[in-house]
Amino acid sequence: MWLQTDATGEWLASGPLSEAATGLVDLYLPLQLDADLVIGQIGQSLDGRIATERGHSHYITGQADILRLHRLRALVDAVVVGASTVAADDPRLTVREVEGANPVRVVIDPDARLSAEHAVFKDGAARTLVIHRTSVGSTTDAEVISLPAARSEGTGDGAGRSAPGFDPVLVVEALRARGLRRLLIEGGGITVSRFLHAEALTRLHVAVAPMLIGSGRPALTLPPIASLDRALRPPCRTFHLGEDVLFDFDLR
C-alpha cells in the first residue's frame, strides 16, 4: 500500500482504505507533510472552558481526543507549554498512548518560578528546555534559553489587560535555531492565545466536548474587536472523535 500526494495536498492510495484509516490520513497527513508545522491545540467544553475556576481539567475531552494529542506529540520535534500549565497539571508531555518518540519539552517560564520538582525537570523521559527572561537565573537543571521580555496585550488574564511574556515569533525562531522546527503549542489557553494573536501558528486544533462547565478558565482570549468583520474565520475542517468534534484550522 502506498500514498501519493499532489501539490495541493490531495492524496491517493494504491488500494481501498477503511473509513477509519481514511479519517486518520485526512487528519494527520497534512501535518506530517508540513516541515515548519507550528500547531496550537486546545481541548474545551462547548461553552469554551478548559478548566473549572479551581483548575480541574482532567478530562474535558474523551479518549479519542487524548489519542489525537499523543499523536501530535509523536509528530513534532518539540512540545511547548507555559509555566502555569506545569504548575497546575505537572504534565509529563511524553508519547504514551501511541507509538512514537518523545518530543523535546519546552517550558515558557519568564520569571523562573517553577521548582525542579516537576516531572518535566526530573523524570529523564525526554530533553527539557526552559525559556527565561535574560536577567533571570535558573531554578532547575534544564537547558536554558534566554530571551528578552515582551508584553502581550489582551491575553494576560482574560480581562483585556496585558501580561509579561515573550514574543512568540522569537520563541519559534529560538527553537528552530536549535533544530526544532515542528512545534506543538500544547497549552495552556494563555500561551496558545499569545501564539495565535502573534500569527505564529500555522495550524490550530480546537477539540470541543459536549460538556457545559458554566464558568472557569477560558480556552482562547484575544484582544477585543469592534465588529464581527474583524473576527478570525480561517479555513477549517471538522472531524468527529468519539463524542467530541475537532476543528482543524489552517492558519497559513
C-alpha positions as CSV (number, residue, x, y, z in Angstrom):
1,M,0.0,0.0,0.0
2,W,1.3,3.5,-0.9
3,L,0.0,7.0,-0.7
4,Q,0.7,9.7,-3.3
5,T,0.1,13.4,-2.8
6,D,-0.1,16.3,-5.2
7,A,0.9,19.9,-4.9
8,T,-2.4,20.8,-3.3
9,G,-2.0,18.2,-0.6
10,E,-4.7,15.9,-2.0
11,W,-3.8,12.2,-1.6
12,L,-4.4,9.0,-3.4
13,A,-4.0,5.5,-2.1
14,S,-2.9,2.5,-4.2
15,G,-5.8,0.4,-2.8
16,P,-9.0,0.8,-0.7
17,L,-8.8,2.1,2.8
18,S,-11.3,1.6,5.6
19,E,-13.3,4.6,6.8
20,A,-11.2,4.8,10.0
21,A,-7.9,4.7,8.0
22,T,-9.2,7.3,5.6
23,G,-10.0,9.6,8.5
24,L,-6.6,9.2,10.0
25,V,-4.9,10.0,6.7
26,D,-7.1,13.0,6.2
27,L,-6.4,14.4,9.6
28,Y,-2.7,13.7,10.1
29,L,-1.1,13.6,6.6
30,P,-1.2,17.4,6.1
31,L,0.5,17.8,9.5
32,Q,3.2,15.2,8.6
33,L,3.9,17.0,5.3
34,D,4.4,20.4,6.9
35,A,8.1,20.8,7.6
36,D,7.6,24.0,9.5
37,L,4.4,23.0,11.4
38,V,3.6,25.2,14.4
39,I,0.3,23.8,15.7
40,G,-1.7,25.1,18.7
41,Q,-4.1,22.8,20.4
42,I,-7.0,23.3,22.8
43,G,-9.4,20.9,24.4
44,Q,-12.5,22.7,25.6
45,S,-16.1,22.4,26.7
46,L,-19.0,23.5,24.5
47,D,-19.1,26.8,26.3
48,G,-15.4,27.5,25.7
49,R,-13.8,26.5,29.1
50,I,-10.6,24.5,29.5
51,A,-10.9,24.1,33.3
52,T,-13.0,24.9,36.3
53,E,-12.3,28.0,38.4
54,R,-10.1,25.9,40.6
55,G,-8.2,24.5,37.6
56,H,-9.7,21.0,37.4
57,S,-9.4,19.9,33.7
58,H,-8.9,16.1,33.6
59,Y,-10.6,15.3,31.4
60,I,-12.8,17.5,29.4
61,T,-12.4,15.7,26.1
62,G,-12.6,11.9,25.7
63,Q,-10.2,9.1,25.0
64,A,-10.2,9.6,21.2
65,D,-9.1,13.2,21.6
66,I,-6.4,12.1,24.1
67,L,-5.1,9.8,21.4
68,R,-5.0,12.7,19.0
69,L,-2.9,14.7,21.4
70,H,-0.4,11.9,21.8
71,R,-0.2,11.5,18.0
72,L,0.5,15.2,17.7
73,R,3.3,14.9,20.3
74,A,4.8,12.0,18.2
75,L,4.7,14.1,15.0
76,V,6.6,17.1,16.3
77,D,10.1,18.0,17.4
78,A,9.1,19.9,20.5
79,V,6.0,20.5,22.6
80,V,5.7,23.9,24.2
81,V,3.7,24.8,27.4
82,G,3.5,27.7,29.7
83,A,4.7,27.7,33.4
84,S,1.1,27.8,34.6
85,T,0.3,24.6,32.9
86,V,3.3,22.9,34.5
87,A,2.4,24.3,37.9
88,A,-1.3,23.3,37.7
89,D,-1.1,19.9,36.0
90,D,2.5,18.7,36.3
91,P,2.3,17.1,32.8
92,R,4.9,14.6,31.5
93,L,4.4,15.8,27.9
94,T,5.5,12.4,26.6
95,V,4.1,10.0,24.0
96,R,2.4,7.1,25.8
97,E,-0.9,6.3,24.1
98,V,0.6,5.6,20.7
99,E,4.0,4.5,19.3
100,G,6.5,7.3,18.7
101,A,9.5,9.2,20.0
102,N,9.0,11.7,22.8
103,P,9.4,15.3,21.7
104,V,11.7,17.8,23.3
105,R,9.8,19.5,26.1
106,V,9.9,23.3,26.2
107,V,8.6,25.3,29.2
108,I,8.0,29.1,28.9
109,D,8.8,30.4,32.4
110,P,9.8,34.0,32.1
111,D,10.5,34.6,35.9
112,A,11.8,31.1,36.7
113,R,9.1,30.5,39.2
114,L,8.9,26.7,38.7
115,S,10.9,24.4,41.0
116,A,12.9,21.4,39.9
117,E,10.3,19.0,41.5
118,H,8.0,18.9,38.4
119,A,8.1,15.8,36.2
120,V,9.4,17.5,33.1
121,F,12.6,18.5,35.0
122,K,13.3,15.3,36.9
123,D,11.8,12.2,35.1
124,G,14.5,12.0,32.5
125,A,12.0,10.8,29.9
126,A,13.0,13.5,27.3
127,R,15.2,16.5,26.9
128,T,13.7,19.6,28.5
129,L,14.4,23.3,27.7
130,V,13.2,26.2,29.8
131,I,12.8,29.8,28.5
132,H,13.6,32.6,30.9
133,R,14.0,36.3,30.7
134,T,17.6,37.3,30.1
135,S,18.0,38.8,33.6
136,V,16.6,35.7,35.4
137,G,18.7,32.9,36.9
138,S,17.7,29.2,36.5
139,T,16.0,27.3,39.3
140,T,16.3,23.8,37.5
141,D,19.0,21.8,35.8
142,A,17.2,22.1,32.4
143,E,18.9,23.7,29.5
144,V,18.0,27.5,29.5
145,I,17.1,29.7,26.5
146,S,17.3,33.4,27.5
147,L,15.0,35.8,25.6
148,P,14.1,39.5,26.1
149,A,10.7,40.0,27.7
150,A,7.8,41.5,25.8
151,R,4.2,42.3,26.7
152,S,1.2,40.6,25.1
153,E,-1.9,42.8,25.0
154,G,-5.2,41.3,26.0
155,T,-4.1,37.8,26.6
156,G,-2.9,38.0,30.2
157,D,-5.9,37.4,32.5
158,G,-9.0,37.2,30.4
159,A,-9.9,40.8,31.2
160,G,-8.2,42.6,28.4
161,R,-5.1,43.6,30.4
162,S,-1.5,42.8,29.4
163,A,0.8,40.3,31.0
164,P,4.6,39.8,30.7
165,G,5.8,37.1,28.4
166,F,7.8,36.6,25.2
167,D,7.2,37.4,21.6
168,P,6.0,34.0,20.2
169,V,7.8,34.7,16.9
170,L,11.1,34.9,18.8
171,V,10.3,31.7,20.7
172,V,9.8,29.9,17.4
173,E,13.0,31.3,15.9
174,A,15.0,30.3,19.0
175,L,13.7,26.7,18.8
176,R,14.3,26.5,15.1
177,A,17.9,27.7,15.7
178,R,18.3,24.6,17.8
179,G,16.9,22.3,15.1
180,L,13.4,22.1,16.5
181,R,11.2,23.1,13.5
182,R,8.0,21.2,14.1
183,L,6.3,22.5,17.2
184,L,3.2,21.7,19.2
185,I,1.9,24.6,21.4
186,E,0.0,22.5,23.8
187,G,-1.1,24.9,26.4
188,G,-2.5,26.5,28.3
189,G,-5.1,28.8,27.0
190,I,-3.0,32.0,27.6
191,T,0.1,30.5,25.8
192,V,-2.0,29.3,22.8
193,S,-3.8,32.6,22.6
194,R,-0.5,34.5,22.5
195,F,0.8,32.4,19.7
196,L,-2.4,32.8,17.8
197,H,-2.5,36.6,18.2
198,A,1.1,36.9,17.1
199,E,0.3,34.9,13.9
200,A,3.0,32.4,15.0
201,L,0.8,29.3,14.3
202,T,0.4,27.5,11.0
203,R,-2.4,25.4,12.3
204,L,-4.8,25.3,15.3
205,H,-6.7,22.3,16.7
206,V,-9.8,23.0,18.9
207,A,-11.5,19.9,20.2
208,V,-14.9,20.6,21.6
209,A,-16.6,18.2,24.1
210,P,-20.4,18.1,24.7
211,M,-20.0,19.4,28.2
212,L,-21.2,22.7,29.8
213,I,-19.0,23.9,32.6
214,G,-20.7,27.3,33.0
215,S,-17.7,29.1,34.5
216,G,-13.9,28.6,34.7
217,R,-10.8,29.3,32.7
218,P,-11.4,30.3,29.0
219,A,-9.9,28.5,26.1
220,L,-8.8,31.4,23.9
221,T,-8.6,35.1,24.9
222,L,-7.7,37.6,22.2
223,P,-7.8,41.4,22.2
224,P,-11.3,42.9,21.8
225,I,-12.7,43.6,18.4
226,A,-15.3,46.3,17.5
227,S,-17.2,44.3,14.9
228,L,-17.5,40.7,13.6
229,D,-15.8,41.5,10.3
230,R,-12.6,41.6,12.4
231,A,-13.2,38.1,13.7
232,L,-10.9,35.3,12.6
233,R,-12.5,32.8,10.2
234,P,-9.7,30.7,8.7
235,P,-10.3,27.6,6.5
236,C,-11.5,24.8,8.7
237,R,-12.1,21.1,8.5
238,T,-14.1,19.1,11.1
239,F,-13.6,15.6,12.4
240,H,-15.6,13.5,14.9
241,L,-13.5,12.0,17.6
242,G,-15.9,9.8,19.7
243,E,-18.4,12.3,21.2
244,D,-16.0,15.3,20.6
245,V,-15.8,17.4,17.5
246,L,-12.3,18.6,16.3
247,F,-12.0,21.9,14.4
248,D,-8.8,21.9,12.3
249,F,-7.9,25.5,11.3
250,D,-5.4,26.2,8.6
251,L,-3.7,29.4,9.5
252,R,-1.1,29.6,6.8
